[in-house]
Amino acid sequence: MRRRLPGFALAIPAWAWLVIFFVAPVAMVVWFSFGYKPGIFGTHANDILSLDRYVEALSPTFFATFQNTLWVGVVGTLLCFLIGTPVAYWMAVKVRPERRGLLLALVLVPYWTNFLVRTIGWQIILSPEGWLSVGLQTIGVIDGPLEVLYTRAAVLIGVVYNYLPLMILPMFVAFDRVGGPLREASKDLGAGSWRTFFRVTLPLARPGVIAGVLLVFIPLMGDYITATVLGGAKGNMIGQIVASQFQTAQNWALGSAMAVLLMILILLTVAAFALLLWLVTLPMRRGNRLVLGPGDPSAGPSMPQPAREEVPV
């Protein structure tokens, strides 16, 4: 008889990929963070282990840059959510099924282009001599050249353009899975379109919303290409400081310590937002419960009921 493989055998390729391309690099970065820079021409050494690089990384400049990065990350994620939600809902609910593939392709095709090339394209568009600046001056919207490039606003424009598909795709899948009969039932019970969306469609699409927010926020916090190309000195982000330690200063130990601190701060930020969201929505979840008492006709005449029972609505 043939020997049967264990049930986890199908997951071995995925685990191998995860270990080789994620766990091992992160472990290497953590290991380098305990070392030091051995002279001018060396990059790292770990013969003497210490936490000095973390003490060196915890500087006022690091935290000031992280605050700017956090502001760009939160505002950029919020803009992607506000723009991507109606687009994903329209594609999943309002568009005919035979046309959705074309619209998904239109969302994905720009994302297949090289990230750096797309960002440089926005550098050309937002430049004072670009066609957007010339066009706005021609029609009289602005009096002088467009002064947007190398500002925080330019960084926001770039990150929204680069990361918007990562918000639209999971939300489209989530809205598509919310069945039309549920929305029709909500409208039959007297709810309007807006109330149906906020009380039925959006809560049921919560997994897609959470996935989209995480897919945008986490890589956005570590982005340094957009800030370098479009932000300049005014749009400095923490990813630029980490990259400069590896590429320019050749101090891999300090850069690794900064990278580890960045990962920890991102995890703490996500956990804080999750806790805040849970506390904010707690009264709403409690308000959506119907309390049935003993003898309540809606509880059934023949089935015994406990003294009080909370039933989600």
Backbone hydrogen bonds, N-H to C=O, Kabsch-Sander energy under -0.5 kcal/mol:
donor,donor_aa,acceptor,acceptor_aa,energy
9,A,6,P,-1.7
10,L,7,G,-0.7
11,A,8,F,-1.0
12,I,9,A,-1.3
15,W,11,A,-2.5
16,A,12,I,-2.8
17,W,13,P,-2.4
18,L,14,A,-2.4
19,V,15,W,-2.6
20,I,16,A,-2.6
21,F,17,W,-2.5
22,F,18,L,-1.3
23,V,18,L,-2.2
24,A,19,V,-2.6
26,V,22,F,-2.2
27,A,23,V,-2.6
28,M,24,A,-2.2
29,V,25,P,-2.3
30,V,26,V,-2.4
31,W,27,A,-2.3
32,F,28,M,-2.5
33,S,29,V,-1.6
34,F,30,V,-0.5
34,F,31,W,-1.2
35,G,32,F,-1.9
36,Y,45,A,-2.0
39,G,37,K,-1.5
45,A,36,Y,-1.4
50,S,34,F,-2.0
55,V,51,L,-1.7
56,E,52,D,-2.3
57,A,53,R,-2.2
58,L,54,Y,-1.8
59,S,57,A,-2.5
63,F,59,S,-1.9
64,A,60,P,-2.5
65,T,61,T,-2.4
66,F,62,F,-2.3
67,Q,63,F,-2.2
68,N,64,A,-1.8
69,T,65,T,-2.5
70,L,66,F,-3.1
71,W,67,Q,-2.2
72,V,68,N,-2.2
73,G,69,T,-2.8
74,V,70,L,-2.8
75,V,71,W,-2.4
76,G,72,V,-2.6
77,T,73,G,-2.2
78,L,74,V,-2.4
79,L,75,V,-2.6
80,C,76,G,-2.3
81,F,77,T,-2.1
82,L,78,L,-2.6
83,I,79,L,-2.3
84,G,80,C,-2.9
85,T,81,F,-2.3
87,V,83,I,-1.1
88,A,84,G,-3.0
89,Y,85,T,-2.6
90,W,86,P,-2.4
91,M,87,V,-2.3
92,A,88,A,-2.1
93,V,89,Y,-2.3
94,K,89,Y,-0.7
94,K,90,W,-0.9
95,V,90,W,-1.7
99,R,96,R,-1.7
100,R,96,R,-0.7
100,R,97,P,-0.8
101,G,97,P,-0.6
103,L,99,R,-1.7
104,L,100,R,-2.7
105,A,101,G,-2.0
106,L,102,L,-2.0
107,V,103,L,-1.6
108,L,104,L,-2.1
109,V,105,A,-3.0
112,W,108,L,-1.2
112,W,109,V,-0.9
113,T,109,V,-0.6
113,T,110,P,-0.9
118,R,114,N,-2.3
119,T,115,F,-1.9
120,I,116,L,-2.5
121,G,117,V,-2.0
122,W,118,R,-1.4
123,Q,119,T,-1.5
124,I,120,I,-1.9
125,I,121,G,-2.0
126,L,122,W,-2.6
127,S,123,Q,-0.6
130,G,127,S,-1.9
132,L,125,I,-0.6
134,V,130,G,-2.3
135,G,131,W,-2.5
136,L,132,L,-2.4
137,Q,133,S,-2.0
138,T,134,V,-2.0
139,I,135,G,-2.0
141,V,136,L,-2.2
142,I,136,L,-1.0
148,V,126,L,-0.6
148,V,146,L,-0.7
149,L,126,L,-0.8
150,Y,230,L,-2.0
151,T,148,V,-0.7
151,T,230,L,-0.7
154,A,148,V,-0.7
155,V,151,T,-1.4
156,L,152,R,-2.1
157,I,153,A,-2.3
158,G,154,A,-2.2
159,V,155,V,-2.7
160,V,156,L,-2.3
161,Y,157,I,-2.1
162,N,158,G,-2.4
163,Y,159,V,-2.3
164,L,160,V,-1.3
166,L,163,Y,-0.6
167,M,163,Y,-0.7
167,M,164,L,-1.3
168,I,164,L,-2.1
169,L,165,P,-2.2
171,M,167,M,-1.2
172,F,168,I,-2.7
173,V,169,L,-2.1
174,A,170,P,-2.1
175,F,171,M,-2.8
176,D,172,F,-2.3
177,R,173,V,-1.4
178,V,174,A,-0.8
179,G,177,R,-0.8
182,L,179,G,-0.6
183,R,179,G,-1.1
184,E,180,G,-2.5
185,A,181,P,-2.4
186,S,182,L,-2.0
187,K,183,R,-2.0
188,D,184,E,-2.3
189,L,185,A,-1.5
190,G,187,K,-1.4
191,A,186,S,-2.1
196,T,192,G,-2.2
197,F,193,S,-2.1
198,F,194,W,-2.4
199,R,195,R,-2.4
200,V,196,T,-1.9
201,T,196,T,-2.2
202,L,197,F,-3.3
204,L,200,V,-1.8
205,A,201,T,-1.6
206,R,203,P,-1.2
209,V,205,A,-1.9
210,I,206,R,-2.8
211,A,207,P,-2.4
212,G,208,G,-2.4
213,V,209,V,-2.4
214,L,210,I,-2.3
215,L,211,A,-2.5
216,V,212,G,-1.5
217,F,213,V,-3.0
218,I,214,L,-1.8
220,L,216,V,-1.6
221,M,217,F,-1.9
222,G,218,I,-0.8
223,D,220,L,-1.1
228,T,224,Y,-1.9
229,V,225,I,-2.6
230,L,226,T,-2.6
231,G,226,T,-0.6
231,G,227,A,-1.3
232,G,227,A,-1.3
234,K,231,G,-0.9
235,G,231,G,-0.8
236,N,233,A,-0.8
240,Q,237,M,-1.1
241,I,237,M,-1.0
242,V,238,I,-2.1
243,A,239,G,-2.5
244,S,240,Q,-2.3
245,Q,241,I,-1.5
246,F,242,V,-1.2
247,Q,243,A,-2.8
248,T,244,S,-1.6
249,A,244,S,-2.7
251,N,245,Q,-2.7
252,W,43,T,-1.5
252,W,250,Q,-0.8
253,A,43,T,-0.8
255,G,251,N,-2.3
256,S,252,W,-2.3
257,A,253,A,-2.1
258,M,254,L,-2.4
259,A,255,G,-2.2
260,V,256,S,-2.5
261,L,257,A,-2.4
262,L,258,M,-2.4
263,M,259,A,-2.3
264,I,260,V,-2.3
265,L,261,L,-2.7
266,I,262,L,-2.3
267,L,263,M,-2.3
268,L,264,I,-2.5
269,T,265,L,-2.3
270,V,266,I,-2.6
271,A,267,L,-2.4
272,A,268,L,-2.3
273,F,269,T,-2.5
274,A,270,V,-2.3
275,L,271,A,-2.3
276,L,272,A,-2.5
277,L,273,F,-2.7
278,W,274,A,-2.2
279,L,275,L,-2.3
280,V,276,L,-2.3
281,T,277,L,-2.3
282,L,278,W,-0.7
285,R,281,T,-2.2
286,R,282,L,-2.2
287,G,283,P,-2.0
288,N,284,M,-0.8
289,R,286,R,-1.0
290,L,311,V,-2.6
291,V,289,R,-0.5
292,L,290,L,-0.6
292,L,309,E,-2.3
296,D,293,G,-1.6
299,A,296,D,-1.7
300,G,297,P,-1.4
309,E,292,L,-1.4
311,V,290,L,-2.1
311,V,309,E,-0.6
313,V,288,N,-3.2
